[in-house]
Amino acid sequence: MRRRSFLLAGATAALAGPALAQSGGGGQGDSAGFSSRAPNPHLSLEDAVAFAKQIENDLAARQARLALVFRTGRPRSALPEGISYTHGAFWAYVPITTAAGEQVRGYAVYNEYSGDGVSLPRTNSYLHQDFPLDFVRASAVDDVAVIIPSPEMQRRILHLMASPTYAQLHVASYSLVANPLNARHQNCNEFMLDVIGAAAWETTDYDQIKANLRRHFRPTRVRANLFERVLGPIADERLRMDDQSGRIVTATYESMAAFMQESGLGQESYILQRAIAPAG
């Protein structure tokens, strides 16, 4: 891969690579804690453009054709204990058609989002492709987390994303803290984990993927007191608990990074801090 990335804010969604269903606006809901955007954007447009470019350049320098990138849409002080990032998505290096009709290669972002409550119920989700700037604009902090799969896993995941299996692994019933060992609901991180499982075990059998995850994946425990458990679904209908059993568990950057490293599926994982230009 050439060590070059493109600012994609003006690019169209026409890809000569993985094509996903698109519905409504991007960024309607982050997994595992609770609203995709802070009330006021944390980053100015200028800073978001620079950070998006920084992430793209970092991935390109590592020759990543595919990566899992995680952000948080809320300040960390507003997140449950054990949760550092609220939304993850695949960043894929693919051919892109710009608004001017030019074919370039750059990173496109492949998400699962919850509905906006108007065009789609908030308890349902959809697959949506957007771009690095869209992803970064919703961040409430100055860092992202990154998992780069092994070269073979990158190849397998990209192949799967270009097939009907990718959409078939999507479960429309949405929960913010979906249990990744249960097939009832899904959030963005669990969707990515299911795609990783399909690629790792080379199967399209969803029941088999879940059975394998129950044997090999250790989810993150979300610590919540009884008050939060009882009143959570009232405060936000997306916070559903009927797929949990006793303790609340979900898929996070930390548990997914550990799983991929221990299973030999990951090349590296790390936190990327936003570079801040010196004043003056």
WODAHU-V64580 format. One record per helix or strand of 3 or more residues. SS is the DSSP state (alpha for helix, beta for strand). FROM is the first residue (numbers start at 1). TO is the last residue. If there is no record, write none. Layout:
BEGIN
((SS;FROM;TO) (SS;FROM;TO))
END
This chain:
BEGIN
((beta;11;15) (alpha;45;61) (beta;66;71) (alpha;76;78) (beta;87;98) (beta;103;114) (beta;124;131) (alpha;132;137) (beta;143;149) (alpha;151;161) (alpha;165;168) (alpha;188;201) (alpha;206;216) (beta;220;222) (alpha;226;235) (beta;248;250) (alpha;253;262) (beta;266;273))
END
